[in-house]
Amino acid sequence: MIINCGIRRVVAVNEYHASKEAKRVFKEAKVQFDLLDGNIVAY
């Protein structure tokens, strides 16, 4: 949905424990991903 809407940058406070796939998709779509804190959050 983020990619389809034309969003070019995503900013997150914490790292999600399963975010590897999302980062790959963002990279392929040239969506900038900025992480403010390196803490990993597990839900």
C-alpha positions, 0 to 999 in steps of 0.5 A, spaced: 500 500 500 505 504 501 508 503 494 502 504 491 500 510 494 507 513 491 510 514 498 517 515 497 520 515 504 518 511 511 521 513 518 520 508 523 522 509 531 524 502 532 526 496 528 520 490 527 523 483 529 520 481 522 522 487 518 527 484 513 522 483 507 519 490 508 526 493 507 527 488 501 520 491 498 522 498 499 529 497 496 526 494 490 521 500 489 526 505 491 522 507 498 527 510 503 527 507 509 530 511 515 530 508 522 531 513 528 532 507 534 536 501 533 531 497 538 528 491 535 521 490 538 518 483 538 510 483 538 
